[in-house]
Amino acid sequence: SLTDGRKFDSSRDRDKAFRFKLGKQEVIRGWEEGVGQMSVGQRAKLICSPDYAYGNKGHPGIIPPNATLIFDVELLSLE
């Protein structure tokens, strides 16, 4: 979510886990570093400053420029 509480995406709402590979630049830097330190079954709040998220460009139509993002993340499995 954004710092004002607006939700921009939720894999929980879709009832489908978000899958990605660490180290492949598939996700923002905040996820690479935050999820990379988690253990299976752990839940964490990741607060990503713009330089660890989408920076000064944002993601047009979804995330404004220079946005700090807050994620509620649960690591379900590792492969």
C-alpha positions in Angstrom: 0.0 0.0 0.0 1.0 3.6 -0.2 1.7 5.6 3.0 -1.8 7.1 2.8 -3.3 3.6 3.1 -4.3 3.2 -0.6 -3.8 -0.4 -1.7 -2.4 -0.7 -5.2 -2.1 -4.5 -5.4 -2.8 -7.6 -3.3 -2.0 -11.2 -4.1 -4.1 -12.1 -1.0 -7.1 -10.5 -2.6 -6.5 -12.6 -5.7 -6.0 -15.7 -3.5 -2.8 -16.5 -5.5 0.7 -16.4 -4.2 3.1 -14.1 -6.0 6.1 -16.1 -7.3 9.4 -14.7 -8.3 13.1 -15.5 -8.4 15.6 -13.6 -6.2 18.6 -12.1 -7.9 16.8 -12.0 -11.3 15.6 -8.3 -11.1 12.0 -9.5 -11.2 11.0 -7.4 -8.2 11.9 -4.1 -6.6 15.2 -3.8 -4.6 13.2 -3.6 -1.3 11.8 -7.0 -2.0 15.1 -8.5 -3.1 16.8 -7.4 0.1 13.8 -7.9 2.5 12.5 -11.2 1.3 16.1 -12.5 0.9 16.5 -12.2 4.7 13.2 -14.0 5.5 12.6 -17.7 6.5 9.8 -19.9 5.2 6.7 -19.2 7.2 7.8 -15.8 8.3 5.6 -12.7 7.9 7.1 -9.2 7.7 6.2 -5.6 6.9 8.6 -4.2 4.3 8.7 -0.4 4.1 10.4 0.5 0.9 11.7 4.1 0.4 11.5 5.3 -3.2 15.1 4.3 -3.9 14.2 0.7 -2.9 10.9 0.8 -4.9 10.0 2.7 -8.1 12.1 5.9 -7.5 11.3 9.3 -9.0 9.4 7.8 -12.0 6.9 5.7 -10.0 4.8 3.3 -12.0 2.5 5.4 -14.2 -1.2 5.1 -13.2 -0.5 3.0 -10.2 2.4 4.3 -8.0 3.2 8.0 -7.9 6.8 9.3 -8.2 8.9 9.2 -5.0 6.4 7.0 -3.2 7.3 5.0 -0.1 5.6 1.6 -0.3 4.5 -0.7 2.5 4.1 -4.4 1.9 2.8 -7.2 4.2 4.8 -10.2 3.0 4.6 -13.8 4.0 7.2 -16.2 2.6 5.3 -19.4 1.9 8.0 -21.5 0.2 11.5 -21.6 -1.4 12.6 -23.6 -4.4 
